[in-house]
Amino acid sequence: MSTQGAERRGHVLMLAGDTATHRRRPQLLPSHNLAALATAPAQALLGTTDPTDVAMLDGARDPHLVRARLQMAADTSGDLLVYLSARLVVDRKSHALHLALPGATKPTVRYTALPWDWLRTELRNRPPMTTTLAVDLVAEPQAVSVLAAGEAERLAAGLTLVGVISPSTAPTVTGPSPYTRHLAERLRQGEGPVAQLHPQAVAAADLPADTLVLPVAPQQAALPAPPPTSRTQMLPRRRLEADADDVAPGLESRPALDPALLPSAAPAPTRPPAPEPALAPESRAPHPTVPARPTAPVPVPAQRPAALAEPGTGQQDPRPRIHALAQAGRHREAAREAQVWEQHVLQTCGIDSPQATQWLEIRADLAKMATDFTLATHLWIAAGRTRLAHQATDAPEVLTAGQSAHYCWTHIQDPAKARDCGPDLISLLRTLPALDRRHLSMAQQRLEYLQQMTR
């Protein structure tokens, strides 16, 4: 799509689908949500000074008509926001996710609902970082099952996706839903665009515990404690740390969470800070974030994060609280708060910022503390690759990432999982000639052994 020579114009498209009810009580009133967002200035929705058009589809029953309107919106020359509020349903035959339009029923989903794939198809060719998809949905039980089976992490399809998906047991509402109401209030105050205000709206809304908070990347989601299926996983933490000596004599092991990165004590922060380095101040060149290999998605708990409990009362470092939660064994809470802060950094600083990579490393350490060594390995590999894009192969941060990735990999007890990420680890270690070569040689030997096990 070429926009050269054309005036940049932003566009906002709002779609109100079918009302969600439970036992004849409304759980989601899409029309009310659209009315709430319509009270915010159009340019505030996008966070732009460009002229902005707003279109609202309320009551549209023909999915082809909605798709045509999506195509028109995708052709806009400036930034685009698509807001969706509806029931999330599943086609019984294809098990594909759909947005229910007014009048849609379970037997007629294929003909009366909008396939989620159509959204991805119409928006995927837009220029990067120009499209935001915001949703406030209620998922029927079948849709929840599809999301839990792996579809949640693929909803965005490369787009900036924010919002919430509530369960079919969501509380009764009489007006705008809590998330959209708080989002609209902040937009009217001119505090920022939708994507930037999303974490604050989530924190302010009293969402059900099993609400899915978007975006969902499994390595960012709440971390489940792994089941004690192996001897190593059942060992106390001191023993796990001591096992680092088993890698090779003289190879330094990495502490559970580097105190230099996460101070040990400080009061809980109150809202995301201005875009400043998230870790200890260092001189680091910008570099893009490389996503880690996905694993099974875990819905992000939507309880009010303590780090965002009292917006506007200060800007304190969130890392000490997250560190304290992890040390206390509250790994799910620590991971949840880290996710909220990382999303804030991504929105305010950008995916190519050093702060984004620093939060990737924090999540890697949190995964290690939770003894989720598979996730920790993937995250450290991603961090190493990210830093290599803009740092020398002998930079201390790069070497730390490679060493940490190898350490975590040696603690993966499941042969299949270790074998799966072994090639990625070895590929990273080969690019680090300044790292102790025993890391590479031992990784190659272990991977060869794992591969022989399947022959």
Salt bridges, closest charged atoms under 4 A:
GLU7 OE1 - ARG9 NH1 3.76
ASP18 OD2 - ARG87 NH2 2.81
ASP50 OD2 - ARG8 NE 3.24
ASP53 OD1 - ARG9 NH2 2.77
ASP79 OD1 - ARG8 NH2 3.63
ASP91 OD2 - ARG110 NE 3.55
ASP117 OD1 - ARG120 NH2 2.36
GLU122 OE2 - ARG67 NE 2.69
GLU140 OE2 - ARG87 NH1 2.36
GLU151 OE2 - ARG120 NH2 3.19
GLU151 OE1 - ARG154 NH2 3.21
GLU185 OE1 - HIS182 ND1 3.71
ASP243 OD1 - ARG239 NE 3.20
GLU282 OE1 - ARG284 NH2 2.45
ASP317 OD2 - ARG319 NH2 2.28
GLU333 OE1 - ARG330 NH2 2.70
GLU337 OE2 - ARG321 NE 2.94
GLU342 OE1 - ARG363 NE 2.91
GLU361 OE2 - ARG387 NE 2.57
ASP365 OD2 - ARG254 NH2 3.38
GLU397 OE2 - ARG284 NE 3.69
ASP420 OD2 - ARG293 NE 3.80
ASP424 OD2 - ARG293 NH2 2.22
ASP424 OD1 - ARG385 NH2 3.39
ASP436 OD2 - ARG438 NH2 2.85
